[in-house]
């Protein structure tokens, strides 16, 4: 499954499955953690909870994701309801990934990017 986010500039993200079962690859990317607000009536509609970026997803993403998981659980959510989407950016710099992340955060205001 693919999904696009971005209003000024669109970015394609590829589904990585559920967050708890995700095995992050060793690649630079921007990623989104999502949930489904209405899984019965809108099973393909995802709401972004967090946009992150990492030089090496397998090393950098898990510590960031733990904060999202903790916040989600504290608000009464089931951690198995969270999904991951990835926008690979091979050869990118931290600045390039941060620019994409900051654009998406400013356009969508995800709850977990506020902490």
C-alpha positions in Angstrom: 0.0 0.0 0.0 1.2 3.5 -0.8 0.0 6.8 0.5 1.0 10.4 -0.2 1.3 13.3 2.3 2.1 16.9 1.7 0.2 19.9 0.6 3.0 22.1 -0.9 5.0 19.2 -2.1 3.7 15.6 -2.2 5.8 12.6 -0.8 5.1 9.0 -1.5 5.2 6.7 1.6 5.1 2.9 1.5 3.4 0.8 4.1 5.7 -1.0 6.6 2.9 -2.8 8.5 2.1 -2.5 12.2 4.6 -0.6 14.3 5.0 -3.3 16.9 5.9 -5.9 14.1 8.1 -3.5 12.1 11.7 -4.4 11.4 13.2 -1.1 10.4 15.6 -1.2 7.4 19.1 0.3 7.5 18.3 3.3 5.3 17.8 7.0 5.6 14.1 8.0 5.4 11.3 10.1 6.7 8.6 8.0 8.3 5.0 8.4 9.6 3.3 6.6 12.5 -0.4 6.4 11.9 -3.7 5.0 13.3 -7.1 4.5 11.8 -9.8 6.7 13.4 -12.6 4.7 11.8 -11.4 1.3 10.8 -14.8 -0.1 10.1 -16.2 2.6 7.8 -12.8 3.9 6.4 -10.4 0.9 6.6 -7.8 2.6 4.3 -7.9 6.0 5.9 -4.9 6.7 8.2 -4.4 9.7 10.6 -0.8 10.7 11.2 0.3 10.6 14.8 4.0 11.3 14.3 6.4 12.2 11.4 10.1 11.3 12.1 13.3 11.2 10.2 16.4 9.0 10.5 19.7 8.5 8.9 19.5 4.8 9.7 15.9 3.7 10.5 17.0 0.5 12.2 19.2 2.4 14.7 17.5 5.8 15.1 13.8 5.2 14.8 13.2 2.7 17.7 14.1 5.2 20.5 11.9 7.9 18.9 9.1 5.4 18.4 9.1 4.4 22.1 8.0 7.9 23.1 5.1 7.7 20.6 4.1 4.3 21.9 4.2 5.5 25.5 2.1 8.5 24.7 -0.4 6.5 22.7 -0.8 3.9 25.5 -1.2 6.7 28.1 -4.1 8.2 26.1 -5.8 4.8 26.1 -4.8 3.5 22.7 -3.7 0.0 21.9 -0.2 -0.1 20.6 -1.2 -2.8 18.1 -3.4 -0.2 16.3 -0.4 1.8 15.1 1.1 1.6 11.6 4.3 2.7 10.0 4.8 4.3 6.5 8.2 5.0 5.0 9.5 7.6 2.5 13.0 6.4 1.7 15.6 9.1 1.0 18.8 7.3 -0.1 21.9 9.5 -0.1 20.0 12.3 1.7 21.5 14.6 4.3 20.0 15.2 7.7 19.0 18.7 6.6 17.1 17.3 3.5 15.2 14.8 5.7 14.5 17.5 8.4 13.1 19.8 5.7 10.6 17.2 4.6 9.7 16.3 8.2 9.2 19.9 9.2 7.0 20.6 6.1 4.8 17.6 6.9 4.6 18.5 10.6 3.6 22.1 9.9 0.9 21.0 7.4 -0.6 18.2 9.5 0.2 19.0 13.1 0.5 15.4 14.4 -0.2 15.0 18.1 3.1 13.3 19.0 5.3 15.9 17.2 4.2 18.4 19.9 6.1 16.8 22.8 
